[in-house]
Each structure stands twice: as structure tokens, then as C-alpha cells.
Amino acid sequence: MPLVAHTDLPTFHRLREEGEEILDPIRASNQDIREMHIGLLNMMPDAALEATERQFLRLLGACNQIVQFHVHLFTVEGLARSAETQAHIDKYYESFEQIKQDGLDGLIISGANVVGAKLSEEDFWHPLTEVFSWATQHVTSVLCSCLATHALIEYSYGIKRTPIGKKRWGVYAHKTFNRKHPLVAEINTRFDVPHSRFNEIFQSDMELHGLKVLVASKEAGVHLAVSPDGFRTVFFQGHPEYDDISLLKEYKREVMRFYHGELGDYPPFPENYFNPTVQQVFLAYEQQVRLAKQTGYPLDEFPEHLVLEHIDNTWRDTAKAVFNNWLGKIYQLTNQDRRLPFMEYVDPNNPLGL
């Protein structure tokens, strides 16, 4: 399902340079292929905004190469932005009012940074729930990532996330449940997923409110669940969209936060991510950081160039398969008029006919 570069968004150029198939609008208009319109509500902070664009667009573009994807980027109020990032948004993002007018076949909602303990008190809460309320009536399926999962499960079912006392981050083995469900059909029964969070919504709480858990880990908890109707809302607690170096970049940020006095303790390694060679490199660097912090001596550059060849991606194939299943099912159910969520014969309360 090739992406269509219907704007000058720099992410399209980056993905084309990486070898992804990106169609220009003229070529796309001359292909007799159905379009799908997918929204990406990007709520990530400035430093991760464009990386999040690339991660989700890369997954979309890697799916079945039959349908053309028009991806519509937008965001919500209540998120602090630098002048540079706001200029990027103003140039390349659409307004929610335009999204509502034109319609979408599917919607992805990214995570976001929070400043307080209560999600319902965050500045983005009301704009986010407004988007979600509209989407539940007008969009075939909404896929929520990480913080969006926690916020919208609380909004929809009253289940509040639970602090787990430490940061759960790393790459964890998962198992599939209900393997006949279309989202996990024909995928590996055991596979890895990255996680990075301080809070969790537990499987027992999800199931108590009728959510269907499809993928979970003994170490990391639920990764993939769906709303009681089986498809209208898809919840990720993990980060299948992550690049191979996403956790490496996050580890670097945490190390620098310790060096600058923003963290009291030196960050632990992401679990199941660094092999022994990488660990030795970063243990040596930890000594440099501690010495530089104590003495004021200059700190050497973070040695990521020494470890890149040892960083593996063990989740991308399964992530692509799940996204492909999600998009394929939307294709089967959605109305050709993107302003309408379903074809006439589909029951919105039981879209999969299960």
C-alpha cells in the first residue's frame, strides 16, 4: 500500500531516501487503485514529533502494495510547542475541522508527554477526547498508542492506569491470545515488542470491562487489546512502531538527564535490548559520566557509533503484519465515501460479525 506524497512533508523525502515506495500525486492519479485516508493525530513533544511521523508512516507504507495511502497529519491544542515545531505543524498539518469535513477511513493516535498525575487534568485531555468522540462515530477503526491508550481507556471505561514504581522499558517477549481474531491472524504466536512507560492498565481490569486482550507478556503486561465490539478501537500499550535505535536514543536522553542533574540515579539499561558487548561500552561510559559530573572535566561524546552494529530489531516483521491486518480489515469494512465509517451491510456494534 504505497504512500502518496500529497504534500511536501519532509518525512516523505526521508522515507524515500530510505528506500520506501512513495508515489507522487501525478503518478498516483493515473493508477486505477482505491485510496485509503488514514489520520495520524500526532501529540508527541517537539523532539519526537517528526520521528513519530516517520515511524508510523513507515509501517503504513510497508503494508500490502495495492491500496494508495493518503496520510492526514494533525494535532490538538494544549501541547507546548517551540516556534520551529509550530511552523512545521502550520505548514504540513491539517486542522481537525478540515479532517471532520473530509472524513477518514482509519485513525492512529500517538502517545504524548504528561506533566501531572491525572490524565484528565492535562491540557490536551478535552481536545483529545473531542477527536476520539468524533472518530467513534465517523471512523471505521481508531488505533491508540501508549499514552493515548491509557487516556482513552480511562475516558471510555473509567479504568485509571496504575503507577508501577519504576520505568518499564526494553524489549519483551509476547504471546498471542484468541488467534482467530483478524488482527493477529497468521502472525507469529511469540514475538517481541518494545515498551517504555511508568504506568500500566492491567489485563484483569481490561477484561472486567469487556475489552478483548489479544497480545500480552508475562514481564510487560498487555500489549494489544480491542474494544468489546472487537475492532472499533485498538489499544497498544507497547511501541511496535519504534525504530531499532529508538530505545538507544531514549537511553542517551536519560544518561544526559543524569549528567545535567535532572535525574538522581543513573539510568538502568533497557531490558533485553543491549547485548554484552554494548553493555560493556556503556558501563565504561558510565564511569566517564560520573567522573565528569564530579570534577567538571569535559565529557566525551555519547558512544552510540560504537554500538550501532550490535542493535537488533526483533519486532518489525510482526508489527508490519498486525498493521497490515488492521488496514486490510478497514479496507473490507469501510465505506468508499470516507465520511461514512462502514458499508451498508456492516453492523457498527459488531463490525467483524463475530
C-alpha positions as CSV (number, residue, x, y, z in Angstrom):
1,M,0.0,0.0,0.0
2,P,2.2,2.8,-1.2
3,L,2.1,6.2,0.5
4,V,1.2,9.2,-1.6
5,A,3.3,12.3,-1.1
6,H,0.3,14.7,-1.4
7,T,2.2,17.4,0.5
8,D,5.8,18.5,0.8
9,L,6.1,17.0,4.3
10,P,9.9,16.3,4.8
11,T,9.1,12.9,6.3
12,F,8.1,11.8,2.8
13,H,11.6,12.7,1.5
14,R,13.3,10.9,4.4
15,L,11.3,7.8,3.8
16,R,12.0,7.9,0.0
17,E,15.8,8.2,0.8
18,E,15.5,5.1,3.0
19,G,14.1,3.1,0.1
20,E,10.4,3.2,0.9
21,E,8.0,3.5,-2.1
22,I,6.5,6.9,-2.1
23,L,4.2,8.0,-5.0
24,D,4.0,11.5,-6.3
25,P,0.4,12.7,-6.8
26,I,0.5,12.7,-10.6
27,R,1.6,9.0,-10.7
28,A,-1.0,8.2,-8.1
29,S,-3.8,9.8,-10.0
30,N,-3.0,7.7,-13.1
31,Q,-3.3,4.4,-11.2
32,D,-6.7,2.8,-11.1
33,I,-6.3,1.9,-7.4
34,R,-8.6,2.6,-4.5
35,E,-7.4,5.3,-2.0
36,M,-7.5,5.0,1.8
37,H,-7.3,8.0,4.0
38,I,-5.6,7.4,7.4
39,G,-5.3,10.1,10.0
40,L,-2.3,10.5,12.4
41,L,-3.1,12.6,15.4
42,N,0.5,13.3,16.5
43,M,0.7,14.5,20.1
44,M,4.4,13.8,20.7
45,P,6.7,16.5,22.0
46,D,8.9,18.6,19.7
47,A,11.9,16.3,19.9
48,A,9.9,13.3,18.8
49,L,7.3,14.8,16.5
50,E,9.0,14.1,13.1
51,A,10.4,10.8,14.3
52,T,6.9,9.7,15.2
53,E,5.7,10.7,11.7
54,R,8.4,8.5,10.1
55,Q,7.8,5.5,12.4
56,F,4.0,5.3,11.7
57,L,4.3,6.3,8.0
58,R,7.0,3.6,7.6
59,L,4.7,1.0,9.0
60,L,1.8,2.1,6.8
61,G,3.8,2.2,3.7
62,A,5.3,-1.2,4.3
63,C,1.9,-2.9,4.1
64,N,0.3,-4.6,1.1
65,Q,1.2,-2.6,-2.0
66,I,-2.3,-2.5,-3.6
67,V,-4.0,0.5,-1.9
68,Q,-2.8,4.0,-2.0
69,F,-2.5,5.7,1.4
70,H,-3.2,9.4,2.0
71,V,-2.0,10.1,5.5
72,H,-3.5,13.2,7.1
73,L,-1.4,14.6,10.0
74,F,-3.0,16.8,12.6
75,T,-2.6,17.6,16.3
76,V,-4.5,19.1,19.2
77,E,-4.3,22.2,21.4
78,G,-2.8,22.0,24.9
79,L,0.7,20.9,23.8
80,A,3.6,23.3,24.3
81,R,5.4,23.9,21.0
82,S,8.6,25.7,20.0
83,A,8.3,28.3,17.2
84,E,10.1,25.9,14.9
85,T,7.9,23.0,15.6
86,Q,4.8,25.1,15.3
87,A,5.9,26.4,11.9
88,H,6.3,22.7,10.8
89,I,2.8,22.0,12.0
90,D,1.3,25.1,10.4
91,K,2.9,24.1,7.1
92,Y,2.3,20.4,6.9
93,Y,-0.5,19.5,9.3
94,E,-4.2,19.8,8.7
95,S,-6.8,21.2,11.1
96,F,-9.2,19.0,12.9
97,E,-12.1,21.0,11.4
98,Q,-10.8,20.0,7.9
99,I,-10.4,16.4,9.0
100,K,-14.0,16.3,10.2
101,Q,-15.2,17.8,6.9
102,D,-13.3,15.4,4.7
103,G,-13.5,12.2,6.7
104,L,-11.1,9.4,7.4
105,D,-11.1,5.6,6.9
106,G,-8.8,5.0,9.9
107,L,-7.2,7.0,12.7
108,I,-3.9,6.5,14.6
109,I,-3.5,8.4,17.9
110,S,0.1,8.7,19.2
111,G,1.3,9.0,22.7
112,A,2.1,12.2,24.5
113,N,4.2,13.6,27.4
114,V,2.3,14.3,30.6
115,V,3.1,16.8,33.3
116,G,0.8,15.7,36.2
117,A,-0.5,12.5,37.8
118,K,-4.1,12.8,36.5
119,L,-4.6,12.5,32.7
120,S,-8.0,14.2,32.9
121,E,-6.3,17.3,34.1
122,E,-3.8,17.5,31.2
123,D,-4.4,20.5,28.8
124,F,-4.7,18.1,25.9
125,W,-7.4,16.0,27.6
126,H,-10.5,17.8,26.2
127,P,-9.2,18.3,22.7
128,L,-8.1,14.6,22.6
129,T,-11.4,13.3,23.8
130,E,-13.3,15.5,21.3
131,V,-11.3,13.9,18.5
132,F,-11.9,10.5,19.9
133,S,-15.7,11.0,20.3
134,W,-16.0,12.2,16.7
135,A,-13.9,9.3,15.5
136,T,-16.0,6.7,17.3
137,Q,-19.0,7.9,15.2
138,H,-17.3,8.5,11.9
139,V,-14.2,6.4,11.5
140,T,-14.0,2.7,10.9
141,S,-11.3,2.0,13.4
142,V,-9.1,4.0,15.8
143,L,-5.7,2.7,16.8
144,C,-4.3,4.2,20.1
145,S,-0.7,4.1,21.1
146,C,0.7,4.0,24.6
147,L,-0.4,7.2,26.5
148,A,-3.4,7.6,24.1
149,T,-4.4,4.0,25.2
150,H,-4.2,5.0,28.8
151,A,-6.1,8.2,28.3
152,L,-8.9,6.8,26.1
153,I,-9.4,3.7,28.2
154,E,-9.9,5.9,31.2
155,Y,-12.3,8.1,29.2
156,S,-14.3,5.2,27.7
157,Y,-14.4,2.7,30.6
158,G,-13.3,4.6,33.7
159,I,-10.2,2.4,34.1
160,K,-7.3,4.5,35.5
161,R,-3.7,3.5,34.8
162,T,-1.6,2.3,37.8
163,P,1.9,3.5,38.5
164,I,4.3,0.5,38.5
165,G,7.0,2.1,40.6
166,K,9.7,2.2,38.0
167,K,10.2,2.7,34.3
168,R,9.4,-0.4,32.3
169,W,11.4,-0.2,29.2
170,G,13.1,-2.6,27.0
171,V,12.1,-5.4,24.5
172,Y,9.9,-8.1,25.8
173,A,8.6,-11.5,24.5
174,H,4.8,-11.7,24.0
175,K,2.2,-14.3,23.2
176,T,-0.9,-14.1,21.2
177,F,-4.4,-14.9,22.5
178,N,-7.6,-15.6,20.5
179,R,-5.5,-16.4,17.4
180,K,-8.6,-16.4,15.2
181,H,-9.1,-12.7,15.7
182,P,-8.3,-10.9,12.3
183,L,-5.7,-8.6,13.9
184,V,-3.5,-11.5,14.9
185,A,-4.3,-13.9,12.2
186,E,-1.3,-15.6,10.6
187,I,1.3,-13.8,12.7
188,N,3.9,-15.3,15.0
189,T,2.5,-16.8,18.2
190,R,5.5,-15.5,20.1
191,F,7.3,-12.2,19.2
192,D,9.0,-9.2,20.7
193,V,7.6,-5.7,21.4
194,P,9.3,-2.6,22.8
195,H,7.8,-0.9,25.9
196,S,8.6,2.4,27.6
197,R,6.3,3.6,30.4
198,F,5.9,4.2,34.1
199,N,2.2,3.1,34.3
200,E,0.1,0.2,33.3
201,I,-3.5,-0.9,32.7
202,F,-3.7,-4.5,33.8
203,Q,-5.3,-7.3,31.8
204,S,-7.7,-8.1,34.6
205,D,-9.1,-4.6,34.6
206,M,-9.4,-4.6,30.8
207,E,-11.3,-7.9,30.7
208,L,-13.6,-6.8,33.6
209,H,-14.9,-4.0,31.3
210,G,-15.3,-6.3,28.3
211,L,-12.0,-5.4,26.4
212,K,-10.5,-8.3,24.5
213,V,-6.8,-8.9,25.1
214,L,-5.0,-10.3,22.0
215,V,-1.3,-10.0,22.9
216,A,0.4,-9.9,26.3
217,S,3.7,-10.6,28.0
218,K,4.4,-12.1,31.4
219,E,7.0,-9.4,32.0
220,A,5.5,-6.3,30.3
221,G,1.7,-6.9,30.6
222,V,-0.8,-6.3,27.8
223,H,0.4,-5.0,24.5
224,L,-2.6,-5.3,22.2
225,A,-6.3,-5.2,23.1
226,V,-9.5,-4.2,21.4
227,S,-12.8,-2.7,22.4
228,P,-15.7,-5.0,23.2
229,D,-17.1,-4.9,19.6
230,G,-13.7,-6.4,18.5
231,F,-12.4,-3.7,16.2
232,R,-13.7,-0.1,16.5
233,T,-10.8,0.8,18.9
234,V,-7.4,-0.9,19.0
235,F,-5.2,-0.3,22.0
236,F,-1.4,-0.7,22.1
237,Q,0.5,-0.4,25.4
238,G,3.8,-1.2,23.7
239,H,5.6,0.6,20.8
240,P,5.6,-1.7,17.7
241,E,6.3,1.5,15.7
242,Y,9.8,2.0,17.3
243,D,12.9,2.0,15.1
244,D,15.7,-0.2,16.0
245,I,17.6,2.7,17.7
246,S,14.6,4.3,19.4
247,L,15.4,2.8,22.8
248,L,19.1,3.7,22.3
249,K,18.1,7.3,21.8
250,E,15.9,7.2,24.9
251,Y,18.8,5.7,26.9
252,K,21.0,8.5,25.7
253,R,18.5,11.1,26.8
254,E,18.3,9.5,30.3
255,V,22.1,9.5,30.6
256,M,22.3,13.1,29.7
257,R,19.5,14.0,32.2
258,F,21.6,12.3,34.9
259,Y,24.7,14.2,33.8
260,H,22.8,17.5,34.0
261,G,21.3,16.8,37.4
262,E,17.7,16.1,36.2
263,L,17.8,12.5,37.5
264,G,19.1,11.4,40.8
265,D,20.0,7.8,39.8
266,Y,22.0,6.7,36.8
267,P,19.5,5.0,34.3
268,P,19.5,1.2,34.1
269,F,19.8,-0.5,30.7
270,P,16.6,-1.1,28.7
271,E,15.8,-4.7,29.4
272,N,16.6,-7.4,26.8
273,Y,17.9,-4.8,24.4
274,F,21.7,-4.3,24.8
275,N,23.9,-7.4,24.3
276,P,27.0,-7.9,26.5
277,T,29.3,-6.0,24.1
278,V,27.0,-3.0,24.2
279,Q,26.7,-3.2,27.9
280,Q,30.5,-3.1,28.3
281,V,30.7,0.0,26.2
282,F,28.1,1.8,28.2
283,L,29.4,0.6,31.6
284,A,32.7,2.3,30.7
285,Y,30.9,5.4,29.6
286,E,29.0,5.5,32.9
287,Q,32.3,5.9,34.7
288,Q,33.2,8.8,32.4
289,V,29.9,10.4,33.1
290,R,30.2,10.1,36.8
291,L,33.7,11.4,36.8
292,A,32.9,14.4,34.6
293,K,29.9,15.2,36.8
294,Q,32.0,15.2,39.9
295,T,35.1,17.0,38.6
296,G,33.7,19.2,35.8
297,Y,36.0,17.7,33.3
298,P,34.7,17.6,29.7
299,L,32.5,14.6,28.8
300,D,33.3,12.5,25.8
301,E,30.6,12.2,23.1
302,F,28.0,9.5,23.8
303,P,29.5,6.4,22.1
304,E,26.5,5.3,20.0
305,H,28.7,4.9,16.9
306,L,30.4,2.0,18.7
307,V,27.3,0.0,19.3
308,L,25.0,0.6,16.3
309,E,26.1,-2.7,14.6
310,H,25.0,-4.6,17.7
311,I,21.5,-3.1,18.0
312,D,18.9,-5.6,16.6
313,N,15.3,-5.1,15.6
314,T,13.3,-8.2,16.6
315,W,9.8,-6.8,16.3
316,R,9.4,-5.0,13.0
317,D,8.0,-8.0,10.9
318,T,5.2,-8.7,13.4
319,A,4.4,-5.0,13.7
320,K,4.0,-4.9,9.9
321,A,1.8,-8.0,10.0
322,V,-0.5,-6.5,12.6
323,F,-0.8,-3.2,10.8
324,N,-1.4,-5.0,7.6
325,N,-4.2,-7.0,9.2
326,W,-5.7,-3.8,10.7
327,L,-5.6,-1.9,7.4
328,G,-6.9,-4.8,5.4
329,K,-9.9,-5.2,7.6
330,I,-10.6,-1.5,7.4
331,Y,-10.4,-1.8,3.6
332,Q,-13.0,-4.6,3.7
333,L,-15.4,-2.7,6.0
334,T,-15.2,1.0,5.3
335,N,-17.5,2.9,3.0
336,Q,-16.0,4.2,-0.2
337,D,-17.2,7.6,1.0
338,R,-14.6,8.4,3.6
339,R,-17.1,10.4,5.5
340,L,-19.0,7.2,6.4
341,P,-17.5,4.5,8.6
342,F,-19.0,1.4,7.1
343,M,-20.6,-0.2,4.1
344,E,-24.3,-0.6,4.4
345,Y,-24.4,-4.2,5.5
346,V,-21.9,-3.8,8.4
347,D,-23.2,-3.7,11.9
348,P,-21.3,-0.9,13.7
349,N,-21.7,-2.7,17.0
350,N,-20.3,-6.0,15.6
351,P,-18.3,-5.0,12.6
352,L,-16.4,-8.3,12.4
353,G,-19.6,-10.3,12.5
354,L,-18.1,-12.4,15.4
